[in-house]
Amino acid sequence: MTESKNLFTRLSHKGRAGTHIHGFVNPPVYRGSTVLYPDMATRRAAGSKRLEQALIYGVMGTPTHWPLENVVADIEGGTRCQIVNSGLAACTVPLLAYLGAGDHVLLPDSVYGPVRGFADNFMSRMGITTTYYDPCIDAAGIAPLFQANTKVLYLESPGSHTFEVQDVPALAVVAKAKGAKVLMDNTWGIHHFQPFTKGVDVSLQALTKYVVGHSDVLLGSITVNNDADWERVRLTSNQLGMFASPDDCWLALRGVRTMAVRMERQEKSAIEVAQWLAGRPEVKEVLHPALPGARGHDIWKRDFTGACSLFGVVFQPGFADERVDAMAEALQLFGMGASWGGYESLALPSAGMTRTAGTGTFGGPCMRLHVGLEHPADLIADLEQAMLKLHANEA
Ligand SMILES: *Cc1c(COP(=O)(O)O)cnc(C)c1O
């Protein structure tokens, strides 16, 4: 049978054990450091397979890692995938793979905060310099930011907290011409953005979000589309001693089976909530690329096949940050906390994010919302009651 083009079908059938492990539907958890060999010839042959899915030593991966690698590579349309222990590690490992002392990297001003911390506090100590650029920059704008030593153009689209949609294909063309690698954090896009058809060389994701889907596991993936990038990423990850727990991989495999159906429901609910918010007088703007007329909608429509359920809202400038905090605290169904992609809704005021390229100001206090699997009518009612706190005299 030819492989289905439909992600729902592939997520249900990819990376399964068939009937060769006693017929159980799911692959088991393989735990182990040592792998024993029958003879030295086999041992030496295994040692030469560092780039393959081969049993060598626990840290190189197990038959619990492989199906997850294969499913994620399939979701992203790449050839190979390296699973690492967190989404943040999925960001830092490829940066270390392609950058060395004396090199320069271009990071979007909207980049996931801990990556900014890694660049400013860690890469800087290694002699790697960073320029932060406006995530909405076009090809003509980014070209002069490349230096002779620029080795990486890093993308994250839409941007963390503020959802700027980047013109990935146009920016990637410039990077290619300048001889730089294109790394992209594709956590928001997941399967809705196919990075390798748009000029990206290395695509990374926090599987912690929708793949795991239940807010109980941290994992990351680094996906590539050719052997040279695979070797670079794979060896860097191994040399840094990165390792994801097989138990966590097993949980992620369980999560990914229902990911498409969860995301479909959550996408619909998020748009319903976002549209309701857009009609409220307290709201200045909704930062959701899938809403017609929203910032970045045209590029989103061109490059994405759908949206996840994470978006932003900008309140009218008259509301102080403390009022927005009070609203977040008054929410009953939305939890206050970091991360997203789980089954439960979250709300987080965005005040205090670091920006150095002059972006991220929307003329009012911002809040990031993650819509979970609760009924959207209940979520809207919750937002409506909590919004009373925006008005100081209701405090
Ligand atoms: C959460 C997140 C990460 C990091 O993932 P963790 O598993 O929490 O380390 C990276 N990039 C983006 C865009 C994220 O939202």
The ligand as an ORCA input file, in Angstrom:
! r2SCAN-3c Opt
* xyz 0 1
  C       8.797     25.874     24.765
  C       9.608     26.309     23.624
  C      10.918     25.876     23.447
  C      11.651     25.046     24.491
  O      11.041     23.843     24.798
  P      11.282     23.132     26.221
  O      10.975     21.712     25.957
  O      10.341     23.790     27.177
  O      12.723     23.333     26.585
  C      11.594     26.272     22.315
  N      11.013     27.058     21.398
  C       9.756     27.499     21.533
  C       9.163     28.368     20.487
  C       9.014     27.165     22.655
  O       7.779     27.643     22.812
*
